[in-house]
Amino acid sequence: MAETEFDLRDSRILVIDDEPDNLDLLCRALESAHYAVQIATSGEKGFALAMQSHPDLILLDVMMSGIDGYETCRRLKAQEITQDIPVIFLTGLDTASGVVEGFRTGGVDYVHKPFQKEEVLIRVQTHLERAQLIKASAQKRQALSELNAALEEKVAQRTQALQTKFEELEKRDQTAQHLLGVFKLHQTLKVLAATPLFQSLDETMLRDLTSELDSVFLPGGERLIQQGDVADALYVILNGRLRVVVEQADGQETAVAELGQGECVGEMAVLTEETRSASIDAIRDSNLVKLSKDGFNRFKQHNPQIVELIIQLLIQRIHNQNQQSTTRKANTGISVALVASGSDVSLTQFAAQLSQALSQTDTVLHLNASRLDDYLGKGMSQTSGTNTKNQNIVAWLNEQEINQHIIVYETDADASAWTLRCLRQADMVFIVGKVGSNPEPGLIEKELLKKNGPYSAIRKELIILHPDHQQPTDTGKWLAPREVVAHHHMRLTDSRDFERLARVIRGQTIGLVLSGGAARGFAHIGVIQALKERNIPIDVIGGTSMGAVVGAQYALGLDFDTMVEMNQKGWHDRKPFTAYTFPMVALLNDQKFNAMFKAMFDDVQIEDLWLPYFCLSSNLTQAKEQIYSTGPLWKSVRASASVPGALPPVFDGGDVYVDGAVLNNLPTEVMRQLCDGYVIASDVSVGIEMETRAPDYENVSGWKLLFKRLSPFAQSESLPSLIDVTMRSAELSSVKNTGMQRQKADFFLRPPVTTFDRFDWHIIKQIAEAGYTYATKEVADWDLVG
């Protein structure tokens, strides 16, 4: 047996087979590897023995008298005490359908007869190790949860001790001020020593520098620097977070970077007379030190190397900007504020469940007014920003941000001092409402989060809580009065929804992009099933043409079998590609297509889907891509799949829309804007298609080709039909650019669909299973949520 980090000796293996020769062969092989072997001669006996002894792994024959291996596996997976035991099937069959059925019932692998001892042992070892790894991972998550609880208790004890110390210091005013000054000096020196601009200076030089510095406290939401003003000083962030904002030619402001502890602002100011090139806003309450131009000149006289250090820092910053296309984030912790949309929404349970989901991989601190009072003293949570104790609270909160990966701030029901502090500290705000409540903005939203309000620049997302799995409706009434970057439908009873939101907060969302490809696109159904079985969640989904169809069905919450059945009824049974008409606008009329998509999606709006979803069409009028993320689902999908020339375009608002594949068959860059984490792309486009078996024609006569096709004596020729040429032409440009789109994906899947025709509507399940078989192998080693 190969070496492994786990001691697998004496692992209990249950062999279920009704053939004595097979049992004898397998027992001898397994016992030679020091496994403890149990045997059962039927599915019924094997099930009973597994329930009693709970083995570490099961070898299960497929073909047995009585209940077969598939049914035995189903029964094992239906029981809580046996559902996690890995099952390896033993079979003499070698068909794809048999393999698919085995994986679908819960099996993890196959061993084909006649058995090879080495193969049996390596497969058994592999799945025993995998089971041990899964068990160890669960234990680590439990340990992390316990660590979080212990850490929070220690924080409470430490902060209580600090509060006692502060109270003692306040009784001795002059001594306290001196000690506080020493403490601030120590913290300032520590931050300066880690700042790229000053890290090469020794301690004596740093102390000289501090004599030229002035302290600056900047409340969250306030502006430090205005673009276009005369530059007169540079700043270093001691704690807190700032946002760099650039005003565009049209007057709109765009955030281009976020800055955290130890970063510099305005270095150019001390070297040149240039005006400020950007504005700087405080995302949260922040402490800084300021070095004026005069102070810099005095320091430079004794430390001339500082000029070269600034130049090097500026060059490095320009280089970093050239390497980045999106907003740069400060490398510090994450702070999230929860705001109730109305007085009938309680945040306590939601905050607790969100903190629990986040704590699976991060250290988390959940704070509300009561908890802060417990840490720092009664009434401290309602301390205003102008109170002398405010900076002590700010320093404590910033220290927690360093110690914790994520802080969850639970606001009060009104615009209290604590609520204001939560918003000043937050990187993002989640507005929490519940279905059945008034969708209009609540008090805090109206006063504080309104457009051009004090906290309007904070990223805001909407959460709508649902009591069950019934399809959401009327989401547009919630979105219309708000400016939010995203919305989420969630259920308090579904932990998966909280895990999805946790990935949003951490910037680890997983998006799946599905290409067009007509009937070949049904392979996407199998890809989705393979990801699901590998426990790779899909947080955002979108696509083009047939990818838009399959993506919409999954966003509705449909499973593999239901999607196959829905598409069978639509594409095969309705036969929409037989509805020919006089080709004034297109070869086909759209009545069957419209009826099919309405039957699939009814009156569902995109914003009502359980998962964030988009699809893409091509706007012929304005020669640009059209992205749909709200509005009628059926009509958006219909536009995305409207092959020009074959189907009539969709006419809307004076513009003409056709198949998204004309401009972008695999919209990975669109997903990249919606997904901060991993982008997975599934592409079923075919690079080479329409090869002919015919002589090279100078003149092609449709009449002659029709005669040859009808004549039993004429030689058969393979030429593409009009609709073949139309559909291939529609996707040609974007298929050519697939390589460019592929580079924008983190993971790329290309199911083997070249053997299928784009019009194979009669074998939808076979195409889906081909995608499943391929993707199951490809994603086996992926670890996106570890």
N, C-alpha and C positions, 0 to 999 in steps of 0.2 A: 504494500500500500504506500502511495506517495506521501512525502512529508507534508504536514499541515500544522497550522498554529493551534488547532484544537485537538484534544485527545479524544479520538473517535472510538477507541477500543471499548468493547462491551456495549456499544450502541445497539439498541434492540431493533431488529429488522423482522417484520412480519411478511412472510411469503404466502400468497393466496393463489393456488393453482390446483386444478383437478387431475393433473398428469403426474404420476409418481416419479417418472424419469426426470421431469423438469424440476420437481421438488428436490430430488437427490442431488442433481447437478448444482442447483443454486445454493443448497445448504452447504455442500462441500466448499464451494467458492467463497461464500461469505464467512464460514467458520475459519477458513485459512487466513482471513484478514482480521480475526479476533472479534468478530461481531457475534452478539447473542441472537440466535435465530429462533423464530417461532413459525409454525406452519399451520395452514388451514386448507382444507380440500374443497371448499365451496365458498361462494360469495356470502351466504348466510352465516356460515361458521366464522369466516374472516371478519365480518362486520361485528359479530358478538365478541370475538376475541379482542378486536381493536378497542371496543368500548370498555372492555375489562382491563386490558394491560397497557393501553395508550403507548404504542411503540413509537420509536423515533422516525421510522420510515417504513413504507409499505411497497412491496413489489406485487403487482396485481395483474393476473392474466385477464385478457379481454374476453376470450371465448371460453365460457364454462357452462355446464349444465346448471339449471336453476337460474338465479339472477346472474347476469353477465357482469363483466368488470366495470362497464360504464355505469350501470345502475348501482353497483356496490359503491363506486366512487361518489355518486350523487348522494347516497345515504350518509356516507362518512362526512361529506362537506356540509350536510344539513345539521350535523350535531356540533354543538359548541366545543365539546371536549376533544373532538377528532378533526375539526375542520382545518386546523393548521398543520396537520401531519402531511408531509410531502408524499405524493403517490406517483410511482413510476410504473407505466403500463408495460406488460409483456405481451407481445403479439407476433403472429406470423403473417399478418396482413401488411400490405405496403401501399395503401391508398391514401390520397390526400384527404378524402372525406373522413376516413377513420382517424387520421391524426388530428384533424380539426375537432372531431367529436370528443376525442380524448382530452384535448386542452380545454374544450368548452365545459366538460364536466368537472374540471378542477385538477386534472393531472399536470405534472410538472415536466415529464419527460417520457421517452419511449425507449425500450430495448427490444430489438427485433430478433426473432428466432431464425436460425439456431444461435444459441448464446455463445458469446466469446467471453471467457472469464475476465480478461483485462478490461473489456468494455463495461461489463456489469459492475466491476469494482470501482472504476473511475467515475461512473455516473452516480453510484451510490455515495461515494465519498464527496463528490461535488455538491449533491443536494443535502447531505448531512451538514456540510460546512455552511451552506447557504442558510439552512434552518438555524444553525448556531449563531450566525451573524445577525439574523433578524431578531432572535431572542436577546442577543447582547445589546442591539440597538434599542429595543424596548426598555431594557433595564437602565440604559444610559439616560433615556428620556425621563424615566421615573426618578432617577437620581438627580437630574437637572431640576425637575420640579421641586424636589425636596430641598435642593440647594437654594432655589429661589426663595422658598419659604424661610429657610434659615437666614439667608442674606437680608431679607426684609426685617426680620427680627433683630439682627445685628445692627442694621441701619437705625432702627428705632432706638436701640440701646445707646448707640454712639451719639445720635443726635440729641438724645435726652441729656447725655453727659455734657455735650457741647453747650446745650442751652443752659445748664446749670453753671457752666464756666462763664458763659456770656453774662449771666445775671450777676455773678460775683464780680466780674470786671466792671460792669456798669456802676457798682457801688463804689468803685475806686476810680473816679473819672480820669484823673491825670495819668495814673499808672495804666489804666485800661487803654487810653488813647495811644500811649507809647507802645504798649504791646501790640495793639492793632496795627500801628504803623510798621512795626518790625515784621509782623505777619504779612502785610501787603507788600513790603519790600522783598521779602523772601519769595512770595508768589510771583512778583514781577520779574525778579532775576531768573527764576526757574523757567518762565515762559520765554523771556528774551533769549536765554541760552539755547532754547530749542527752535528759535525762529531762524529760518534760512539766512536772513539778512545779517543776523548778529551772532550766529552760532560759532563763528571762528574767533570771536573776541574772548579774551580771558576774563576772569572774575573782576580784576581791578578795572579793566576797561568798561565792563558792564556796569559797575558801580558808578563810574564817571558818567556813563550815559544816563543813568537814572536821575542824576541831578538836573538833567535838561528836560526831563519828562513831566508832563502834566496829566493828571487823572481825568478821565472823561466817562461819565455814566450816560448811556444812551437807551432810553426806554424802547421797548418793542413797538414797531410801527413808525418810529420817527426817522427822519432823514439826516444823515451825517454830512453828506457831500452832495451838492447839486451840480449836475452836468453843466458845463459852460462857465462856472464860477472860477475866479482866480485861485490857483493852487498856492497854499501857504504852509502846509504841514503834511507829515505822514503819520499814520496811526498803526498801532499794533493791537490785535484783539487778545485781551487777557482771558476772557470767557464770554460766551454768548455766540451769536451767529448773525452775519450780515449778508445782504443780497446786493449784487452788482446789477444795475439796471441801465440800459442804453436807450435813449430816445431816438426813434427812427425819423426819417424824413417826413412821414405823414403825421408825426406827433405822438404815435403810439409808443409805449415803453415796453421793452423786452428784457426779461431777466436772462443774463448770460452766465452768471456764476454765483456760487454761495461760498462764503468764507467763514472759517472757524478759528478756534484758539490757535494763537501763534502765527497767524497770517498777517501780512502787511497790506495797508491800503494807502495809495497815493505816493509811492516812492518817487515818481517823476517830479513831484512838486518841489522837492528839495534840490533838484538839479537844474531845472529850467523854469522859465516864466510862463509855460503853457497853461491853458485853462484845463479844468477837469474834463476828462473824456467820457466819464460815466457818473451816474448818481449812485450813492450808497445808502441803503436803508437797513434799519435794524429789524431782523426777523423776530428777535426776542430781546428781552432786557439784556444789555451787554455792557461789560466794563472794558475800556480801552485805555491806552496811554498815547499821548500826543507828543510828537517831536516837531517843533516849529522849525521854519527855515533858519531863523537866527540861531536856535539851539543846535541845529545840525552843523552850521558853519563853525560854531565854537568847538563842538566835538571833533570836527574834521581837522582842525588845526593840529591836534595832538594825535589823531588817528586817521591819517590820509587814506589808508587802505579801504575805508568805508565806501568811498566813491566807486571803486572797482567792484566791490561786493554788490552794490545796488545795480550797476550795469549788468553784471552776470545774472542777477535775479530777474531783471527785465527781459533779457534775452531768453532765459528759460521759460518765462511766462508766455512770451510770444510763441515759442516753440510748442508749448503745451496747448495753446489756443488753436494752432494750426492742426494739431492732432485730434481735436475734439470738435464734433458737430452739434452736440447737445449741451444743455446747461450743466456746468460742472458743479458737483455737490461737495459740500464741506465734509471732510472725513471725521465726522463726530457722530454721537448718538442721534436717535430719532425721537421726536416729541410729537405726540398726537393729542388733539383736543376733541372731546365729544360734546356736542351741543344738541339738546333736545329741540325738536321742531315745534313742540307745544307743551302745555302744562300737563297733558295726559300721558306723556312719554317718560318712563322711568329709565334712567341710564345705569342704575346700579348693577342690575343683572347683566345687561349688555356689556358693560365695562369689565365685569368679572370674567365673562366667557371669552371676551376678546383677549384679555390678559393671559388666560389659560392657554389659548391657542398660540399666542406669541411665545409663551414660556417653553414651548416644546423645543425650540432651538435657540432662544435668547434669554438673557436675564431681563426681567421686566419689573418696573415699579408702577403700581396703580395708585394714583393720588386723587383724592377729593379734598374738600375743605376740612372735613372731620379728621382725615388721616394726616394732613399737614399739621393740624393743631396737636395731634398726638405726638408728632415728631418734634415740633419746635415750640409748643406751648399754646395754651388756650388763647384763641382770638388772633393768632398770627396769620391765619389764612386770609383774614379780611383786612390786613395791613395794606394801606394805599401806596401808590408809587411815590408819593411825596413824603412818606413817613421816614424818620431816621433809621428805622429798623429794616427798611426795604432792601438795602444793599446786602444785608446779612442773609435775607431770604434768597435773593438772587444768587449770591455766592453758594449757598447750600444747594439750590436747585441745579446750578451749573456743575457742582461737584457730583451730584447724583447722575447727571447726564454722562459724565465721564465714567462713573462706576457701573451704570446700567447701559445696556444696549438700547432699550426702548423705555420711554416714560409715557404712560397713558393718563392724561388729565381729564377728570370728570368735572364738568362745569356745574355751577349752581343753576337753579331754574330761572334766575333773573340776572341782570347785569351787575352783579356784585363785584367787590374788589377781587375776590377769588376768580370769578369768571373772566374778568379783564386780564388777570395775571395768566390764566390758562391760555388765552388767545395770544398774549404777548410771547409766551414761551413756545407756541406750537409751530411745527413745520407744516402740518396739514390739519385741517378741521373736517370732521365727519359730522354732518347734520343728520340726526337719527329721528326718523318718523315712523309711524306704523299705519298699515292699511286700515282704512275706516276712519282715520282722523282727518282733521281739516288740512288740506294740502298747502294752504297759504303759509308763507314764512311766519315764524313765531317772533316773539318779542326780541330775543337776542339777535336773531338774524336781521330784523328790521333796523335795530339801533346800531349794531356793530359790524355786521357782515355785508351791509348794503354796498352798492356800487359807489366808489369814491369815498367809502367810509374808512375809519381808522385801520381796519384789518382786511380791507378788500383785496390786498395783494396776496394773502395767504391762500394756498391751494385748498379748495373746498370740494368735497365729494358728498353725495347724498346716499343715505341708507334708508331703505323702506323695509320694515319688518313685517313678515307674514306669519299667520298662525299655522298654516299648513302648506301643502304642496299644490294647491289650486293655482291655475295659471294667473299671473298678475294682470291687472287691467288698469287703465286710466293713469299710467305713469306720467303721461304728458302733462297732466294737471299739476303734478309735483315739480316737473322740470321747468314749465313755462315761467313761473315767477322767480326763478333762481338762476344764477350764473355758477354752475358747477362743472368741473372738468370730467366727472364720471358719476355714475350711480350704480347701486348694488341692491339687488333683491335678496333678502336674507330671512332665514327662519331660525328662531331661538332654539328649536328642537333639532337642528341639523348642524353637527360639528363641522361638516365639510365647508359650509358657508363661512364659518369663522376662520377656518384654515386658509380659505381663499383670500379673505380680507387681510389675514396676517401676511400672506405673500405680497399683497398690494402694498402694505405698509413697509415691508422690508425691501421693496423693489425687486422682488423675485417672482413676479407673475410669469405664467407660462402661456404663450400664445401659439395657436395652430393655424397655419395658412394652407388653404386647399386650392389647387389649381383647377382650371377648366380642362375639359377633355371628353365631353359628351359621355357615352356609356362607360368609357374607361374610368370616369370619375367615381363610379361606385366602389372602386378599390379604396377610396377614402373611408368608407364605412368600416372596412376591415382594419385600416390603420387606427381609427379611433378606438375600436375594440381592443386592439393590441396595447395601445397606450393605457387604456383603462385597466386591463389585467396586470400591467406592469406597475400599477399604482402611480402613474404619471398623470397628474390632474391637468385639465384644460381650463384655464381661467378666462381666456378670450379666444374667440374663433371667428374666422372670416375667410372669404374667398371670392373667386370669380367664376361665373358661368355655372357648370355643374358643381364646382367647389362651393359656390354660394348656396346651392340647393341643399347639399349634404350638411354644410355648416349650419344652416338655419334649422334643419331637422334636429341636429344634436343640441343646438341652443334651446330648442323647445323641451328638451329633456328626454328625447326618444332613445331607445336602446337599439342594438344591432338588428334584432329580428323585426322590430317595428319599422325601422328605416327601410329594410329590404322589402317588407310587405307594402309600405306606402309607395315606394318607387315602382314596384311591380304593378300595382294598381294604376299608377299614373302613366308611366312611360310605356309599359307593355300593353296593358289592357285598354287604355284610352287611345293609343296609337296616334299621338298628336302629329307625328311626322307624315301622316297620310292625308292631311287636310289641305290638298292642293287647291289653288285658286288662280284666277287670271293674274299673271305676274306684273301687275301695275306698280305695286310697291314691294312685293315679296312673293316667293314661290308658294308660301303657305299662308293660310289665314290664321289668325291668332285666337279663334274662339275656343278650340280644344286646349290650347296652351293656357289661356286665361282660366278656363274651367278647372284644369288640372291643378294649377297653382293655388286657386281659391279653395279647392278641396283639401289640399295639403295644409294650408296655413290659415284658412278661414279669415277672420278679421283681426288677427293678432298684429300688434304694432311691434316694431323692432325693439323699442324701449321697454316693452313688456316681457321680453325674453328673460329667462332665468340667468343666462350668461350674456356678458357683453358680446355683441356681434356686429360685423359689418360686411357689406358686399360692395362690389365695384362694377360700374358700367362705364361706357365711353360716351361722352357728350360730343356728338358730331357737330353741333352748332358752334360750340366754343372750342373744339379741338382740345379737350382736357378730360382727365379722369373725374368721375362723379362717385363720391363715397357716400354710402347710405348707412347711417347709424341710428336713425329715427324714421318714423313713418310706416306706412303699410308694408308688412313683410312680403306678401305675395307680389305686390307690384314692383318692389325693389328687386326681388329675385328674378322676376320676369324680365326686367330691364337688363340685369346682369347676364341673362342667358339668351338675349335676343340676337341671334346670329344675323348680321346684315345680309340682305338678299334672300335669306331663307325665311326669316320671320319679319313681320312688320316691326319697325322701331316702336319704342314707347315715347309718346309725345306728352310733355309736361312743362307748363310754364313757358311755352313758346320754343322750347329746345327739343332736340331729337336725341334719344338715347338708344344705344345698341350694346351688344355684348362687350363686357369688360375686357375680354381677351384681345380685342383689337388693340388696346393700348397696354394692358398689363395682365397677363395670364396668371401671374404668381405674385400678389401684392405684399411681399415681405416688408417693404419699406413702410407701407401703411401700418402694418402690425407693429413695426418697430416704434412708431409714434404712440401706440396704445399700450405697449407692453414693456415694462422696465427690466424684465428678467430674460428668460429664454424664448427664442422664436424657433418653432419647429415648422418646416415647410414640407408638404407632401405634393409632389409634382407627377402628374400622369400624362403630361404632354409627350408627344412622340417627335423625336428629331427628324427622322426620315420616314416619309409616308408617300403613298400614291405612286410607287414604282409600277410601270405598266408592262404588259406582255403584248406589245403591238408594234408594227413597223413605224418608222419615223414618218409621220404625215406632213406633207406640205399644205394640203388642204383637207380639213376635217368636215365631212358632210354628216349632219345629224340624220338625214334620211338614209344614207348608206349604212350608218351604224345601226339604225333601227332595223333595216332589212336583214343585216347580218345577225342581229340578236334574235330575230323571229325565224330565220331560216334554219332548218335542221341540218343543212348541208354546208353552211358557211363555217369557216374556221373561227373558233372562239377567240375574242380579243378582250383584254382587260384595260378599259379606259375609265378614268374617274367620271362619275356622274356630275351633273350641274350642281347638285346640293353638296356633293363631296368637295368640289372645287371651291364653292362658296364658303363652306365652313373652314376648310384649310386656310383659305386666304384671310379669313377674319382673324385667325390666331397667329399668322405667320410671323409678324413683326415681334410680338411679345414672346413667342416660343424661341425666336432667335436670341432674345435678350435674357433667357432663363438663367444663363450662367451668371449674369450680373445680379439677378434677384437672389440666386442661390447663395452668393457671398454675403448677403445681408441676413441670412438665417444662421442660427447657432447649430441646428441639427437639420439634416436634409434627408428626406426619404423619396425614393423613386420606385414605386411598385412596378413589377415586371408585367406591363399590360400591352406590350407590342403585339402579342398573339391575339388580342381581342380587337374587334372592329368598333369604330365609334358609334355604330348603330346596333350593337348587340344588346338590344333591350330585352331579349328573351332569356338571357343568362345573368341577370343582375346578381343573384346570390353567388354564382360561381366567380364573378369578378370580385365581389366583396371578400370572398374567402381567399382569393389569390392575394389581395392586399393584406389580409390578416396573417396569412402564413408567412409572407415576406417580412412584414413589420414585426411580428413576434420575435424573429431571429435578430433583426436589426436593433431593436430597443432593449434587448435582454441585458446589456451591460450599461445602459444609461442610468445615471443617478442624478436626477434633477431636483429632488427634494430631500436629499440626505443631510 
